[in-house]
């Protein structure tokens, strides 16, 4: 797979809490130039990006990065993000509920956000670095039952990011209709290729466009 094809699988990401508009603008211009799958940006920038870059596929985050916001708050975030022009929502599950094995609550929240997204893409971030394999598999089952678009490995803000082992585990335990997004710590195009080969369909990354630029 050449670098252009790898970049088509990237959610070109900038979620640092101190990101200023100039940083976001450059990110979006890079996404247009390199034809990335989307830009993944903080909710506060969605409307401005939509107004300035009307051809971009905009992804934003909900319940980010810790996941323990109540469902009503996450629903309000989804509603506002879609109104502002987002096309894809990356939501963090309530990891406390997962650890308490309150899977009915987890499933109900995923279902509520899926309904709120309507025809828009919902990705469920499960934060694999905090979970046992059993918990990861259970969340795959819930995500598949609720027919979300993607299960995403990581926020990039916790104790670890994506691993090839986790991507393989998720892919093995999801139907073909639910894709895998690997995120967190993907620094090189070679890493990106490896995750795609392992079964990921999207890559959440901030560094790969810069790596591609260096190889021009």
Secondary structure, DSSP 8 states (H G I E B T S, - for coil): --HHHHHTTEEEEE--TT--HHHHHHHHHHHHHHT-SEEEE-GGGHHHHHHH-TTS-EEEEESTTT--S-HHHHHHHHHHHHHHT-SEEEEE--HHHHHTT-HHHHHHHHHHHHHHHTTSEEEEE--GGGS-HHHHHHHHHHHHHTT-SEEE---SSSS----HHHHHHHHHTS-TTSEEEEESS--SHHHHHHHHHHT-SEEEESSHHHHHHHT-
